[in-house]
């Protein structure tokens, strides 16, 4: 995916029979997704977005060129991307998830622990999914100032200070 694009939402399926979709927004202010229209897909398609109301878990929306339920259902699971230049600038202590994915994770002593493979938000705040050498499964580290004191996008790394024993490379096992 192009670094100049940021995922701002996903189509959850059809809503009704006239081509509306259920749209989940990943924006800090969910209704702002409409302001970044047109949005692109991974396949390069582009859609003008018009929100029609709120629905459970998101919004009802009309997409340009989507005229019936079958076309709307065919888009289920499609991620929608805005151009980075159209998004607002962030304060120094905030980051787009896309900027964190792929960063090298180091502990406070400089030992490499792995890489950020995704950023999740299950409702209680962002969680970094970190996978590294010697790990059977990814570690899920809450993205808090206490756990992640340093994010250096220019150097493509983050410094973490996880609880003792959190990573298999900790000497406490």
N, C-alpha and C positions, 0 to 999 in steps of 0.2 A: 504494500500500500504506500502511496505517496506521502512523504512527511509533511506536505503542505495541507493535508486533509486530516480533520479530527472527527472521530465518531461522535455524533450528537444524539443519536436515537436509533430505534429499530422498529420495524413494522411487525406487529404481533399477529396480524391476520385481518380478515374482513370484518367490517362492522356494518351490518345491514346488507341489503341486496342491491344497492345502487352504486357500488364502487368505493364507498368509504372504507377506511382502514382504522384499526386500533393501533395507535402510535405510542411507543414508550420513549420518553425524552430522558436523556442523560445530562441535560443542562442543569446548572445550579438553580436557575429559575426555569422550571420545566416549560412554561409557555413561550419562553424566548426562542425555542426551536423554530418557530414560524418566522422569526426575524432573519434567520440565516438562509432562507430559501433563495434560490433553488439548492436542493441537496442532491448529492451524488451517491451512487452505489459503488460497490467494489467492482462491478462489471462495467462501470462507466456511464450507466444510465443517469439521467438527471430529472428531478421532479420539483415542480413548484408545489409548496405545501400550504394548505389553508386549514387551520384548526376549526372544527365545527362544534366542539363541546368537550366536556370531560366525561370519561368513562372509567370503569374500575381499572386501576393500574396505569392510567394514561389519558390519552385524548382520542376523540374521534377526529379524523382528518380526511380531507380530499387531496389527492395527488393528481397532478396534471397527467392526462392520458389514461387514467384508470377509470373505466366507466361502468364496470359491473363486478359482481361478487367473485366471479371466477378469476378475473384479473387481479383483484385485491388479494384473494387467497393465494395466488401464485407468488405473491411478494412476501408471504409469511417468513419471518426470520431474516429478512433483508436489513442490513445495517445501513444507516444514512450518515453521510459525511458532509461537513461544512468546510469551506476553505479557511485555513488558519487566519488569514488576513482579515476575514469577516468577523472573527470572534474578538471579544474584548481582551485587552491586556490584563494580566493577572498581577496581584500584589506579589511581593518577593517571597512570601511563605505559602503560595498556592501554586499548583501545577496541574497541567492537563494530564490525564491518565496516560495518554499516548506518549508523553515525554518521559514517563517513569519506566515504561516497559522497555526492557533490554539493558537497563543500567546495571553495572557491576555493583554488587553488594559487598562491602568490606566491614569488618568489625572495627571497634575503636583502636585496636592494635595493628590495623592494616592487613589483617588476614582475609583473603577473599573467601566469601561464603557461598557465592552463587550469583545469579542474575534474577532480576524482577521479570517474571514471565507474564503476569497480569496484575491488574488492580481490581479488586472486588469491593462492592458496597452492598451489604446485606441489610442496611438500615441503621446500623449503629456507628457508621464511619467507615472510611476507606481501610482496606486490608491489602497489604502487599503479598502476592504469591511469589515466593522465592524458591528457586530450584537450583541445586548445586551438586557438585561432585560428592559422592558418598551418601547422598540422600535418597531414600527409597521412595519418598513422596515429598511434595512441595511443602514448605513451611508457610504458614499464614501469619504474618506479623502485622498487628495493628499499626497504621500509619499515623503515629502520634509523635510529638516533639520528643518525648522521653525515649521512645524506641528508635526514632530516626532523627538524630540531631542535625545531620548535614545532608543536603541534597546539592550536588554540584553537577548541573546539567552540562556545563562546558567540558568538564572532565569525564562525563558519562559515568558517574559513580555516586553511590550514596553510602554514608557511614551509618551503621546501625549499632545500637546498644541494647540488645535483647535481654530478656531475663536469663539468668544463669541456666545452662543446660538446654536452651531453646533449640540450638543447632547441633547436629551430630559432631561438628568439629570442636565443640566446647570441650575443655579438658576435665569437666566434672562427671563424665560418664564412667 
